[in-house]
Amino acid sequence: MRTSARKGFSLIELLIAMVVMAVVLAGTMNFFMGQSRTFRKATTDMVLLQNARFATDLLNEHIRAVGANLTVGQPAIIYASANTFAFNADYATNVAGEINSIYYEPNAKTSEVQALTMAQAVAIPNSALTYPAANYEETPGVMSPAEEIVFWFAPDTETARTDDYVLMRRVNAADPEVVVRNILADSTQPFFRYTYLNIDAAENQTIDTIATTDLPQTYAADTLISLNRMRSVMISFIVTNGLADTAERTRPVSVIAQLPNVSQRALQTCGAPPLPVGAPVAVADGPSQSITTTWTASPDETGGERDVMRYSVQRMSDIIGDTQWHTIASISAGGASPYTYTDTNIVPGHNYWYAVSAQDCTPAFSANVSSNGASL
C-alpha cells in the first residue's frame, strides 16, 4: 500500500529554520552596523583633518602678508595679545591690474580693500583699543590700500560645551565671520605667541618669545619692544570633530607664521614723485550708460625721470555718504597718450568726478588731478 508524500514542515523544522534565519540576520546586521560605524568615523576624521588644514593654511597665508604695502606711518601690527592679533596689509584689491596687492578680488567691497578713516574707527575685539586714530593716506584724499585684518578666538555660544572656541576673522568694519569651529584651547600655551628680535646692551641679537605677562602689545603703547622687531606669530590650539565622550577625536594644530614684511622699508630709488598728469576730462555716454575719462600722460613717463609705472584712477560721486575718493582702476603706463578709462558702474541721475595720479617705481604718487563732473 503506497503512502502519500508528506506536505509542509513540522513545527520543529520551522523553529530550526527561524533560528538559522535569525542567526544569519544578526550576523548580517552586525556586519552592516560595523561598516556604518567605520564610515561615520572616517567621515568625522576627514572633517577633523580638513578643519585643521584649513586653519593652518588660512592663518599662514594671512599673517605672512602683515605689513605689505603700507603708507608712511601706518603700523604693520596694531594689536597683539594671547587671543587676538590685528594688523594692516594690502591683502586684497578689487582694482584690475593693481600690482601691489597680494590678491585680486573683483567682487570685494571698496570699504574692505583700503584703510579705515578716523571716522570709521572700530574697536579691536577682546581689547579696549579703537583703531585707527589717524588717517593713513596714499596721496591727499586717497586712503592707503592696506586694510585692517583681525583674527581672534572667542567662546562658541552655539554649543553646549563651555570649552568650545571659534576662530573669527574681520576685515575693517565688515561683519565678523567664523572661519574655524570646534576648537579647544591648548592647556600648555596660549592661542597666540610672538617672537621678536632682541638686541641686548652688547648689541647681541637673538630671537626671543614675548612673555605672556608682557601682552598685549599695541601700536599705541609700544613699551616692551618695537613691534617693528616682531619676527613671527605662533598659533596653537586643538581642533575636534564636534562629538563628545568616546566619539570625540582631536588633533593639535601648530602654526609658525613668519613676518617677512615687518620692518622692511620701501626703497626710495626712483627719485622725486612723478609730475601730475594733464587735466582729466569726463564725458558721459547715454546709450552705453557709461562715463569715459581721458587724460594726458605725466611728463615723467617718456621724459624727465622716465619712471612712471601706472596711473591710478579714483572716483567720487554725489551719492549720499560718498565723500571720499575711491580707487577704481589701475592703468599700466606705456600706452599711447592720451589715456582713457570707461566707468560702467554708473547710477543715472548722479554726478561723478574722477581724479588721476601717476605712480613711479618707488612707489610714489603724483598729486591727484581731478576732472569735471559728469552725469547720465
C-alpha positions in Angstrom: 0.0 0.0 0.0 1.5 3.4 -1.1 1.5 6.3 1.3 1.1 9.9 0.1 4.1 12.3 0.2 4.3 14.5 3.2 3.5 18.1 2.6 4.7 21.2 4.6 7.1 21.3 7.6 6.8 20.1 11.1 6.8 22.6 14.0 10.4 21.6 14.9 11.6 22.2 11.4 10.0 25.6 11.3 11.7 26.5 14.6 15.0 25.4 13.4 14.7 27.5 10.2 13.7 30.5 12.2 16.7 30.2 14.4 19.0 29.8 11.5 17.4 32.8 9.8 17.8 34.8 13.0 21.5 33.9 13.3 22.1 34.9 9.6 20.2 38.2 10.0 22.0 39.0 13.2 25.4 38.4 11.6 24.4 40.5 8.5 23.1 43.4 10.7 26.2 43.3 12.8 28.3 43.5 9.6 26.4 46.5 8.2 26.4 48.3 11.6 30.2 47.8 11.8 30.5 49.2 8.3 28.3 52.1 9.2 30.4 52.9 12.3 33.6 52.7 10.2 32.1 55.1 7.6 31.0 57.6 10.2 34.4 57.5 11.9 36.1 58.1 8.6 33.8 61.0 7.8 34.3 62.7 11.1 38.1 62.1 10.9 38.1 63.7 7.4 36.2 66.7 8.7 38.7 67.0 11.5 41.7 66.9 9.1 40.0 69.4 6.8 39.3 71.7 9.7 42.9 71.6 10.8 44.3 72.0 7.3 42.0 75.0 6.5 43.0 76.7 9.8 46.8 76.3 9.2 46.6 77.4 5.5 44.4 80.4 6.2 46.4 81.7 9.2 49.8 81.3 7.5 48.5 82.9 4.3 47.2 86.0 6.0 49.9 86.5 8.6 52.7 86.4 6.1 51.0 89.4 4.5 51.4 91.6 7.6 52.9 94.9 6.7 52.6 94.6 2.9 52.3 97.9 1.0 51.7 100.3 3.9 51.8 104.1 3.7 54.1 106.2 5.7 53.3 106.0 9.4 50.8 103.2 9.1 51.6 100.4 11.6 52.1 96.9 10.4 50.9 95.4 13.7 48.0 97.0 15.5 47.4 94.8 18.5 49.0 91.5 19.7 47.6 89.6 22.6 47.2 85.9 23.7 43.8 85.6 21.9 43.7 88.5 19.3 46.0 89.6 16.5 45.2 92.7 14.5 47.4 94.0 11.6 47.4 96.0 8.4 48.2 94.5 5.0 47.4 95.2 1.4 45.9 91.7 1.2 43.3 92.2 -1.5 42.2 94.7 -4.1 39.2 95.0 -6.4 41.1 97.0 -9.0 42.2 95.1 -12.1 45.9 95.5 -12.8 46.8 96.6 -9.3 50.4 95.4 -8.9 51.0 95.9 -5.2 48.2 93.9 -3.6 48.6 90.2 -2.9 45.2 89.0 -4.2 42.7 90.4 -6.8 39.1 90.0 -5.7 36.9 91.7 -8.3 33.8 91.4 -6.0 35.4 92.8 -2.9 33.8 95.9 -1.4 35.8 99.0 -1.7 35.3 99.5 2.1 37.3 96.3 2.6 40.3 96.9 0.4 41.6 100.2 1.7 42.4 101.7 5.1 39.8 102.8 7.5 39.4 106.6 8.1 39.3 108.0 11.6 35.6 108.5 11.2 35.2 104.7 10.6 37.3 103.7 13.6 36.2 100.3 15.2 37.0 98.5 18.4 39.6 95.7 18.3 37.9 92.5 19.6 38.9 91.4 23.1 40.5 94.8 23.8 39.8 98.4 24.9 41.6 99.7 21.8 39.9 101.6 19.0 41.6 101.9 15.6 42.6 104.0 13.7 43.5 107.2 15.5 44.7 108.9 12.3 44.0 108.9 8.5 46.7 106.9 6.6 46.6 108.3 3.1 48.4 107.2 -0.1 48.0 110.7 -1.5 45.9 113.6 -0.1 42.3 112.3 0.0 43.2 108.8 -1.1 43.3 106.2 1.7 46.1 103.6 2.0 45.4 100.4 0.1 46.4 98.4 3.2 43.3 97.2 5.1 42.9 96.2 8.8 42.6 92.4 9.4 41.8 90.9 12.8 41.9 87.3 13.9 40.6 86.3 17.3 39.4 83.3 19.3 36.0 83.6 21.0 33.9 81.2 23.0 31.4 79.3 20.8 27.9 80.2 22.1 26.2 77.7 19.7 27.4 74.5 21.6 26.6 73.1 25.0 30.2 72.8 25.9 31.8 75.6 27.9 35.3 75.0 26.5 34.5 75.3 22.8 36.0 78.2 20.8 35.7 79.6 17.3 38.3 81.4 15.2 36.9 84.7 13.9 38.1 87.0 11.2 37.2 90.6 10.4 38.3 93.0 7.6 38.0 96.7 8.5 34.4 97.3 9.8 32.8 94.4 7.9 30.7 91.8 9.8 32.9 89.2 11.5 33.0 85.8 10.0 33.6 82.4 11.6 36.5 80.6 9.8 37.0 77.6 12.1 34.7 75.9 14.6 35.2 73.0 17.1 38.3 74.5 18.7 39.7 73.7 22.2 42.4 75.6 23.9 45.8 74.1 24.3 46.3 73.8 28.1 50.1 74.2 27.8 50.2 77.5 25.8 48.0 80.4 24.7 46.4 80.7 21.3 48.9 83.4 20.1 52.6 83.7 20.9 55.1 86.1 19.3 58.8 86.1 18.7 60.9 89.3 18.3 64.4 90.3 17.5 66.0 91.1 20.9 69.1 93.3 20.9 71.0 93.4 24.3 73.3 96.1 25.6 76.3 94.5 23.9 74.3 94.5 20.6 74.0 90.8 20.5 70.9 89.7 18.6 68.6 86.8 19.5 65.1 85.7 18.6 63.1 85.6 21.8 59.5 84.9 22.7 57.4 87.7 24.2 56.3 86.5 27.6 52.5 86.2 28.0 52.7 88.6 31.0 54.0 91.3 28.6 51.0 91.0 26.4 49.1 92.8 24.9 51.5 94.8 22.8 49.8 97.6 20.8 51.0 100.2 18.3 49.6 102.9 20.6 51.7 101.9 23.6 54.7 100.0 22.4 56.8 99.9 25.6 58.4 96.5 25.8 59.7 96.2 22.3 59.4 97.8 19.0 56.6 96.0 17.1 58.8 96.5 14.0 61.1 93.9 15.5 58.5 91.2 15.7 59.5 88.3 13.6 56.8 85.6 13.8 53.4 84.6 15.2 52.9 81.2 16.7 49.4 79.9 16.9 48.4 76.8 18.9 45.1 75.1 19.5 43.2 71.8 19.2 40.5 71.0 16.7 37.9 68.4 17.3 35.3 66.5 15.3 32.5 68.2 17.2 31.5 65.0 19.1 31.7 64.2 22.7 32.9 61.4 25.1 34.3 58.3 23.4 33.3 59.6 19.9 35.4 62.7 20.2 38.6 62.9 18.1 41.1 65.7 18.5 44.1 67.0 16.6 46.6 69.6 17.7 47.3 72.5 15.4 50.5 74.5 15.5 51.4 77.2 13.0 54.5 79.3 12.9 53.9 82.2 10.5 56.9 84.4 9.6 56.5 88.2 9.2 58.8 88.9 6.2 57.3 92.4 5.5 57.6 93.8 9.0 60.4 96.3 9.4 61.0 96.3 5.6 61.0 99.7 4.1 60.2 100.6 0.5 63.4 101.5 -1.3 63.3 105.1 -2.5 65.1 104.5 -5.8 63.0 106.4 -8.3 63.8 110.0 -7.4 61.1 112.6 -6.9 57.4 111.8 -7.1 56.1 112.0 -10.7 54.8 115.2 -12.2 51.0 115.4 -12.4 49.0 114.2 -15.4 47.2 116.5 -17.8 43.8 117.6 -16.6 41.3 114.7 -17.0 38.1 115.2 -18.9 35.0 113.1 -18.1 32.4 112.6 -20.8 29.1 110.8 -20.2 27.6 108.5 -22.9 23.9 107.8 -22.6 23.5 104.9 -24.9 26.2 102.9 -23.2 25.4 104.1 -19.7 29.0 104.9 -19.0 31.4 107.8 -18.4 34.8 107.9 -20.1 37.7 109.8 -18.5 40.6 111.0 -20.7 43.9 112.4 -19.5 47.4 113.0 -20.9 50.5 111.2 -19.6 52.7 112.5 -16.9 55.8 114.3 -18.3 57.9 111.8 -16.3 56.6 108.9 -18.4 58.5 109.5 -21.6 60.7 112.3 -20.4 62.1 113.7 -17.1 62.8 110.7 -14.8 61.1 108.2 -17.1 59.9 106.2 -14.2 56.1 106.2 -14.3 54.7 102.7 -13.9 51.0 103.2 -13.9 48.1 105.6 -13.4 45.7 105.4 -10.5 42.1 106.4 -11.3 39.8 107.4 -8.4 36.1 108.3 -8.3 33.8 110.3 -6.1 30.1 111.0 -6.6 27.2 113.0 -5.0 25.6 109.8 -3.8 24.8 110.2 -0.1 27.7 109.1 2.1 30.2 109.1 -0.8 32.7 111.8 0.3 36.0 110.1 -0.3 38.0 109.3 -3.4 37.9 105.6 -4.2 40.5 103.9 -6.3 38.6 102.1 -9.1 41.3 101.3 -11.7 45.0 100.9 -12.2 46.1 101.6 -15.8 49.6 100.5 -16.8 51.9 103.1 -18.3 53.5 102.6 -21.7 50.4 103.1 -23.8 49.6 105.8 -26.2 48.7 109.2 -24.7 46.1 110.3 -24.0 44.9 107.5 -21.8 41.2 106.7 -21.2 39.2 104.8 -18.7 35.5 103.9 -19.1 33.4 103.5 -16.0 30.2 101.5 -16.5 29.2 101.3 -12.8 27.0 104.4 -13.0 23.7 105.3 -11.3 21.8 107.6 -13.6 20.9 111.0 -12.1 24.0 111.4 -10.0 27.2 113.4 -10.7 30.6 111.7 -10.8 34.1 113.2 -10.6 37.3 111.4 -11.4 40.9 112.0 -10.4 44.1 110.6 -11.8 47.6 110.3 -10.3 50.8 108.9 -11.7 52.9 106.3 -9.8 56.5 105.6 -10.2 58.6 102.6 -9.2 59.2 103.7 -5.6 56.1 103.6 -5.4 55.4 107.3 -5.1 52.4 109.1 -6.5 52.0 112.5 -8.1 49.3 114.9 -6.9 45.8 114.0 -7.8 44.3 115.9 -10.7 40.5 115.9 -10.8 38.1 116.1 -13.7 34.9 118.0 -14.3 31.7 116.5 -13.1 29.7 114.2 -15.4 26.3 112.5 -15.1 23.8 110.5 -17.3 
